[in-house]
Amino acid sequence: MPSEAVTGEDPFNQEPVSILRQPKAVWATAGASVVAFMGIGLVDPILPSIAKGLDATPSQVSLLFTSYFLITAVAMLVTGFVSSRIGGRKTLLAGLALVVVFAALSGTSSSVGELVGFRAGWGLGNALFVSTALAVIVGAAAGGSSAAILLYESALGLGMACGPLLGALLGDASWRYPFFGTAALMAIGFVCITAFLKEQPKPARKTSLLDPVKALGHGGLASVAASAFFYNYAFFTILAFTPFVLDMTPYKSGAVFFAWGLLLAVFSVLVAPRLQQRCGSLKVLGASLVLLAADLVVLGYGSHTTAIVCTIVSGALIGMNNTVYTELALGVSDAPRPVASAGYNFVRWFAAAAAPYLAPKIEEWSDIHIPFVVAAVASVIGAVVVWVRRSALTHEAEELEPKHATEDGVTVFAN
């Protein structure tokens, strides 16, 4: 990310603009985005409680992530199709409405099968909302696309930090309460967006269902997506499998993942842009992926205290990776940014669906250390893809930068 992203400076107007001076519509969308990202880590501290309450095994409970992200991945082919026809505001509201309904239904589940199914519906709503949120923020924000992306990344980090904390606070009384709490918060977000956000201009060209898949024919974008696939496997092994390994109370587990999320937010928004400016995006990404692999091995074979420390430290590495991957996906190809982002997310979310299911299975087939070794290998493979394709990725991104810098902000979304 360019250095001006930190100050919110518009490349076409050299006067810095504070990212805090934003219209109410931007704050309403960013606030709802925080809650949407909270939903990802919400179940982390209560996974053991859910397993106990519904008499389910760890692998069965991990399907809460698998169903959620599997639907999210497939929905990436649909979100651009929908938003280019009904507009960003209606797409956001549709996504929020689905989350409210299915989050509330999740809290009423009487079996793990019901809960997995409701989480799938929740994933569809979240995909519609999250994939459109940055586009809407960019279209309405003051300070240019750099300030908007910074706001979006801040919302992501804050949501990932607060999700486990909310899950722990509400889940200590009952594993059902976090789901009802999320439904209530998203309902408030629905009201705020209805009140403050005006309809955004529709893209000049309607997106087809196959456009994101066709965009992956570009070598640079396909390379970024492939690398992100292996990285996401490592990422969601930590997020979905580590709570079972730590085997802590909801409060203690929530505190660990709150600290993890804080590091994710700080390194995503503050540290990654400065390291990119000094060292270059690909060097930062490659080094961070290798360090994540080392962290995973130590997490898997270390003591309980070491595992806690490594889990928290991984948040810093994940935060840096998230920022760099987002920018590469948006800038490496000549496809419109919504299409490129949809194709990229379509690939990487499949790994987020696979890891929560495979990690407990691998433990059943071997021992508790091997899932972390597999995740470490996946992270290294992600780094190898970046290294092998480094020349093409760098040159293609540099050549396309002027075109994307002048692109209409309303067409941008990521993550």
Secondary structure, 3 states (H helix, E strand, C coil): CCCHHHHCEECCEEEECCCCCCCHHHHHHHHHHHHHHHHHHCCHHHHHHHHHHCCCCHHHHCHHHHHHHHHHHHHHHHHHHHHHHHCHHHHHHHHHHHHHHHHHHHCCCCCHHHHHHHHHHHHHHHHHHHHHHHHHHHHHCCCHHHHHHHHHHHHHHHHHHHHHHHHHHHHCCCCCHHHHHHHHHHHHHHHHHHHHCCCCCCCCCCCCCCHHHHHCCCHHHHHHHHHHHHHHHHHHHHHHHHHHHHCCCHHHHHHHHHHHHHHHHHHHHHHHHHHHHHHCHHHHHHHHHHHHHHHHHHHHHCCHHHHHHHHHHHHHHHHHHHHHHHHHHHHCCCCCHHHHHHHHHHHHHHHHHHHHHHHHHHHHHCCCCHHHHHHHHHHHHHHHHHHHCHHHHHHHHHHHHHHHHCCCHHHCCCC
